Amino acid sequence: MELTITNSNEKLSVSDDVFGRDFSQDLVHQVVVAYRNAGRSGTKAQKTRSEVRGTTKKSKKQKGGGARHGALTAPIFVGGGVTFAAKPRSFAQKVNRKMYRAAMSAILSELNRQGRLKVVDAFDVDATKTSALVTKLKAFDLGKRPLIVTEEASEHLYLSARNLPYVQVRDVQGLDPVSLVGADTVLITTDAVKKIEEWLA
């Protein structure tokens, strides 16, 4: 298949397996959830009844004082332990390399079908200047949340986009499913397309 290069009469030949793959919602959902879970710290910790600091002496006599109870470290009392206390754990989910690559191909293919994938010959800024990047982006009509993908993003491009809250810049090595799914439009260079094709083919 061929991708149309924006502002050019030329077309870029690409693999159907990477940019023409059928969309699998279940696969993409699984990979996106696994990717986001891998970023969770999993450091939440609460104290159980046995870990709360305080005496375990019986708080009052067994009879004659109303409800019977033992230590005040029990979960029903303020300052007591937590019944099912959360402990540090890993949220990581295993995703096979083949599944991950298939999901990335499915996302790129769906973006292409929806017209949300725009290919350009090159994209960069000459200096670290946010206004210059804003002017360049307006010419492409990328929506509120654009994603810029280059083969190796320059420092000028990264720093120019840093103050724009919804603009993301990625090189091919740092491309991930969450940034692709969350972007309104993906602006990608021809060199990046070729590198992605080598990676996912």
N, C-alpha and C positions, 0 to 999 in steps of 0.2 A: 504494500500500500504506500501512498504518498501523503506527506504532510505539506500543507501550503505554508510558505515562508512569508511572514507579514512584510508589507512594503517591498515585495519583490515578485517578479514573474516566475521565478524558479520554484521547483518543488523538491522536497527531500524524501528519498526512498527509505522506508523503514520496514522493519519486520512486522508481519501480522501477529506474531506470537506476543510481541511486546506492546504494540499500539493498536491492535485489533482484536484483543482477547475479549471473550464474553465476561460480563460483570457477575461476580458471585458475592451477593450481599453477606452471606454467612461467613465466607472466608475473610472478606475485608473486615467485617466486624470483629472476628476473632483476633486478627492480627493487630488491629487498632487498640483493642482492649489490652492485649498482651504487651504492646509497646508502652501504653500509658501506665500499666501496672508495674512495669520494670522501673519506672521513674519514681515510684512511691517509696518513701523511706522505711515505712513499717516499724517505726520506733515508738509507737504509742504504748504506754505502760501504766497500769493501775495496780493497786495493792489489794491482795486478798485479805480475808479475815485474819489469817495467821501472820501476815506481813505488816499490818497496821501497828504503829507504836502505841502502846497502852497496856494497862494491866489486864490480865485475863481472869482476875478475881471475880467471883460472883457478886453482881451489883447490889443485890438485896436478898433478903431471906426468901426461902421457897414459898412460904405460905403467909397470907395476911397482908400482902402488899399489892394486891391486884394481879395483873398478869405475871406469870412466872418467867424469869429470864436469868441468864448467866452473865457473861462478859458484855461490856458495852462496846466491844470491837465488832459486834455482829452487824451485818449489812443493814438491818432495819433502823439502826441509830445513826444520827448525824456524826460524821467523823469515823464511822466504822468502815470495814472493808467492803469491797465490791463483790457481788455474788459471782458473776462470771467475768472476772477481771481480764482486760485486754493485755496481751503480752507482746513484746517485739517479735515480728515474724516477717518472712519474705512473701511478697505478693507476686513474685515472678511466675510466669507461665511459659511452658516450653512451646516454642514454635519452630518447626523444621525449616531449614533454609529454603527448601523447595516451595513450601507454603508461603513463606515471606515474599519470595520473588514473584510467585504467582499473584499474590495480593497486590503488590506494587504494579505489576503489569495490568491487572484488572482496573486499578484506580486510574492509571494513565490513559488506558483505552476509553474508559467512561468519560474522563475529562475531554478527550479528543472528540468523542461522539456528541457531547453537549456543547462543543464550541468554546470550551473554557481553557483550552491549551493553545497558546500562541507561540509560534516559533519565529525567532529572529536570527539574523546572521551573527550579531554580537550585541552585547549590552554592557556598558560600563560608564563611569564618570571620570573626568580628567582630574578632578580634585575632590577633597573631602568637603562637600558642600550640599547640605540637605535640599536647598532651594533648587539646585541644578537637577537633582534626582527627581524632585516633584514635577518639574517642568517636563522631564523626559517621560515620566509615567503617564502624565495627562495625555500625551500623544497616542497612547495605546488603549485608553478606556478599559482599565483592568478591574474596575469595581473598587469596593471599599477595602477588601482584604487580598491584595495581590501577593503572589509568591514568585520571587525571581530566582531562577536556577541557572547557574553557569558552571562551566567545567571546573574552574578554579576561581572563585570569587575574589576580587582584589580587595585590598584593605580600604581603599577609597570608597568602594561600593558598600562594604559592611558598615563603615563609620557614617556614611551619608544616610543610610537607612535606619540608623540606631534611634534617632529621635522621632521616627514615624511609627506610631503605636501599632498599626495593623499591617505594616509592610515587613515581609520576611525575606531574607536572602539566604540561599543555601548553595553550596557546591554539590556536585554529584555524590561525593563521599558522605556528606552530611544530610542527604535527602532521607526523609522518613515518611511513613504513611499518614501520621497525624497532621503534619504541615500540608500535605497534598489534599487531604480530605477537607481541611478547614479553609482552604483558599478559595476565593471567588473565581480567580483566574490565575493560571500558571504561565508566566512568561519564561520561556526556555530558549537557550541559544542552540545553534546547530551542533556545535562541538559537544555540548552537554547531552544532546539527543543521541549522538553516536556513542558516547561513553556509557550512557544508560543502556543502550541496546547491547553493547558488549557485556555489560554486567548481568542483564536479565535474560538474554537470549539463551 
